[in-house]
Amino acid sequence: MSELYEQIVSERSKTEGWLERIPGFKGYVDNKARREADRLLREHIAGQLVKRINRFVAAEKRLLESGGLSYMSKTATMKGKLQHYRDRINTAAAGYSGFFAPIKLTPEKMEEIYAFDEAQVRYLDRFDMAIKAFDEAVTAKTGIDEALAVLDALTLEANEAFSLRDDVLTNLSKTLG
């Protein structure tokens, strides 16, 4: 289990402790904690992406101020892709299935969801490197197109990985083929 999940489970209120003794209720409570853990993790990732987007925007501004007007279309497109990716994570369906949810997730599927979420955390480090490379290219006034291409490819890859998370939630691949 993830540390965040364990933290949330260990910090549940005393009331939930006695509710767990009711037959059938323990699974509901565990799923409630998983839902909260999933929400907190996605909020964290989205918040960290905002910081990276802001660093990208700062480098973009320096590029504009140093005469890089010809790059503004590319950087604006890149910024939009980064923001779209952040929005997808922030508004994604929870990795959880409640009592009345149309999509029921087994514990094994929940572990898959957490694996995909963990991968999104690793993408944060890769975004750090790619944005740093873009910033350095802006400073050097060389390699800007290449740095933007790397950042674009990374954004596409991260979005695809996040789509796989949605696929686990909806079992879309099984229904299509």
C-alpha positions, 0 to 999 in steps of 0.5 A: 500500500502507498504511504499516503493510503496508510496515512489516511487509514491510520488517521481515520476518526474514532467513529469509523473504528466502531463502524468497521465492526458492523458486518459489511461496513469495513469494506465501505470504510476502506474504500472511503479512505482510498477515495480520499487518498486518491483525491489527495494524491491527484490534488498534490500532483496537479498542484506540483504541475502548476508550479512547473507550468509557472516555471515554464511561463517565466521562461516563456516570458524571458524568451519574449523579452529577449526577442523571441516573439517568433516562438510565442505560438509554439510556447502558447500551444505547449502551455495549453497542453501542460494546462490540459494535462494538469486539468485532466489529473485534477478533475479525473474520476476517483480510483474508487467504487462506492456502493452505488457506483456503476464501475466496481473496482477490485483491490487488484484494480485499485493497486493498478490505479495507484501504480498509474498515479505513482507514475504520474508522480515520476513524470513530475521529475521528468517535467522538471528536467524538460522545463529546466532544459527549455529554460537553459535553451532560452538563456543560451538562445539556442536549442529552443525548438529542440527543448520544446519538442522534448517537452511536447513529447513528454506531455503527450506521453504523460497524457497517454499514461494517464489515459491508461489509468482511465482505461483501468477505471472503465475497462474500456479495452475489454469492451472494445476488443 
